[in-house]
Amino acid sequence: MVFITNNFEWSPQSIADLYKARWGIEVFFKEIKQNLKLADFLGYNENAVRWQIWTAMTVYILLRYIEYISDWTHSSFNRLFTVLRGVLWSYKDMWELLESYGTASGTLSLKEAPEHAWLPGLTPRKT
């Protein structure tokens, strides 16, 4: 067996850089599995798994772009995902939410009643 660390021709810095890159890849897949629930597949044939992985990666890239554009510095990626998932189906301004998150300013209220939920073509029943 030959391991990377058995290779004495490479510099120690090169080997350390490889392990550092490996750690970044591990964290990437951990975030996708934990936040986007990629561990439970809806279908198990090759095409279904491929579509679910591509969809999860697209959502991840979009969330990272939103994080970058909004200068999200409050907390982890997990917190950003949770905040946006909480207001996904409501009439809330995402940018206002991200700007006022963690501050006492802003008029955004996150407490919602079921009648405030909105889906195209559906209206809440009157009881």
C-alpha contacts under 8 A as a table, 3 or more apart, distances in Angstrom:
res1	aa1	res2	aa2	distance
2	V	6	N	6.30
2	V	7	N	7.78
3	F	6	N	5.18
3	F	7	N	6.96
4	I	7	N	5.38
4	I	15	I	7.16
5	T	8	F	7.32
5	T	15	I	7.09
7	N	10	W	6.17
8	F	11	S	7.33
10	W	14	S	6.43
10	W	15	I	7.07
11	S	14	S	5.31
11	S	15	I	6.68
12	P	15	I	5.20
12	P	16	A	6.15
13	Q	16	A	5.01
13	Q	17	D	6.08
14	S	17	D	5.08
14	S	18	L	6.30
15	I	18	L	5.11
15	I	19	Y	6.39
16	A	19	Y	5.18
16	A	20	K	6.11
17	D	20	K	4.95
17	D	21	A	6.16
18	L	21	A	5.16
18	L	22	R	6.16
19	Y	22	R	4.89
19	Y	23	W	6.22
20	K	23	W	5.15
20	K	24	G	6.55
21	A	24	G	5.16
21	A	25	I	6.46
22	R	25	I	5.15
22	R	26	E	6.28
23	W	26	E	5.00
23	W	27	V	6.23
24	G	27	V	5.15
24	G	28	F	6.18
25	I	28	F	5.02
25	I	29	F	6.40
26	E	29	F	5.39
26	E	30	K	6.11
27	V	30	K	4.94
27	V	31	E	6.12
28	F	31	E	5.31
28	F	32	I	6.38
29	F	32	I	5.04
29	F	33	K	6.05
30	K	33	K	5.16
30	K	34	Q	6.03
31	E	34	Q	5.23
31	E	35	N	5.70
31	E	36	L	7.63
31	E	78	N	7.68
32	I	35	N	5.51
32	I	36	L	5.27
32	I	37	K	7.06
32	I	38	L	6.49
32	I	56	A	7.02
32	I	57	M	7.53
32	I	60	Y	7.05
33	K	36	L	5.76
33	K	37	K	5.16
33	K	38	L	4.65
33	K	39	A	5.60
34	Q	37	K	5.52
34	Q	38	L	7.31
34	Q	39	A	7.88
35	N	78	N	6.44
35	N	81	F	7.19
36	L	56	A	6.40
36	L	60	Y	7.98
37	K	40	D	6.39
38	L	41	F	6.56
38	L	52	Q	7.56
38	L	53	I	7.26
38	L	56	A	7.10
41	F	44	Y	6.59
41	F	49	V	6.73
41	F	52	Q	7.35
42	L	48	A	7.50
42	L	49	V	8.00
43	G	48	A	5.22
43	G	49	V	6.45
44	Y	48	A	6.14
44	Y	49	V	5.98
45	N	48	A	5.46
45	N	49	V	6.33
46	E	49	V	5.36
46	E	50	R	6.07
47	N	50	R	5.09
47	N	51	W	6.19
48	A	51	W	5.25
48	A	52	Q	6.26
49	V	52	Q	5.18
49	V	53	I	6.16
50	R	53	I	5.22
50	R	54	W	6.17
51	W	54	W	5.15
51	W	55	T	6.00
52	Q	55	T	5.08
52	Q	56	A	6.07
53	I	56	A	5.11
53	I	57	M	6.12
54	W	57	M	5.11
54	W	58	T	6.10
55	T	58	T	5.09
55	T	59	V	6.21
56	A	59	V	5.15
56	A	60	Y	6.09
57	M	60	Y	4.94
57	M	61	I	6.16
58	T	61	I	5.14
58	T	62	L	6.21
59	V	62	L	5.09
59	V	63	L	6.12
60	Y	63	L	5.15
60	Y	64	R	6.14
61	I	64	R	5.09
61	I	65	Y	6.13
62	L	65	Y	5.02
62	L	66	I	6.21
63	L	66	I	5.01
63	L	67	E	6.09
63	L	81	F	7.29
64	R	67	E	4.89
64	R	68	Y	6.18
65	Y	68	Y	5.00
65	Y	69	I	6.08
66	I	69	I	5.14
66	I	70	S	5.92
67	E	70	S	5.42
67	E	71	D	6.04
67	E	72	W	5.14
67	E	77	F	7.98
67	E	80	L	7.54
68	Y	71	D	5.29
68	Y	72	W	6.65
69	I	72	W	7.90
70	S	95	W	7.11
70	S	98	L	6.87
70	S	99	E	7.41
72	W	75	S	7.60
72	W	80	L	7.88
72	W	98	L	7.30
74	H	102	G	7.17
75	S	79	R	6.29
75	S	80	L	7.53
76	S	79	R	5.30
76	S	80	L	6.66
77	F	80	L	5.09
77	F	81	F	6.24
78	N	81	F	5.16
78	N	82	T	6.19
79	R	82	T	5.02
79	R	83	V	6.13
80	L	83	V	5.22
80	L	84	L	6.22
81	F	84	L	5.31
81	F	85	R	5.97
82	T	85	R	5.11
82	T	86	G	6.12
83	V	86	G	5.22
83	V	87	V	6.83
84	L	87	V	5.48
84	L	88	L	5.97
84	L	94	M	7.44
85	R	88	L	5.09
86	G	89	W	7.89
87	V	90	S	5.41
87	V	91	Y	7.81
87	V	92	K	6.62
87	V	110	L	7.71
89	W	117	A	6.42
89	W	118	W	6.47
89	W	119	L	7.39
90	S	116	H	7.09
90	S	117	A	5.63
90	S	118	W	6.24
91	Y	118	W	7.69
92	K	97	L	7.43
92	K	108	L	7.95
93	D	96	E	5.34
93	D	97	L	6.21
94	M	97	L	5.05
94	M	98	L	6.21
95	W	98	L	5.13
95	W	99	E	6.12
96	E	99	E	5.12
96	E	100	S	6.09
96	E	106	G	7.86
96	E	108	L	7.63
97	L	100	S	5.32
97	L	101	Y	5.86
97	L	108	L	6.70
98	L	101	Y	5.25
100	S	103	T	5.54
100	S	104	A	7.46
100	S	105	S	6.15
100	S	106	G	5.56
100	S	108	L	7.69
103	T	106	G	7.79
109	S	112	E	7.80
112	E	116	H	6.41
112	E	117	A	7.95
113	A	116	H	5.51
113	A	117	A	7.41
114	P	117	A	5.56
115	E	118	W	7.87
115	E	124	P	5.94
118	W	122	L	7.24
118	W	123	T	7.48
119	L	122	L	5.56
119	L	123	T	7.67
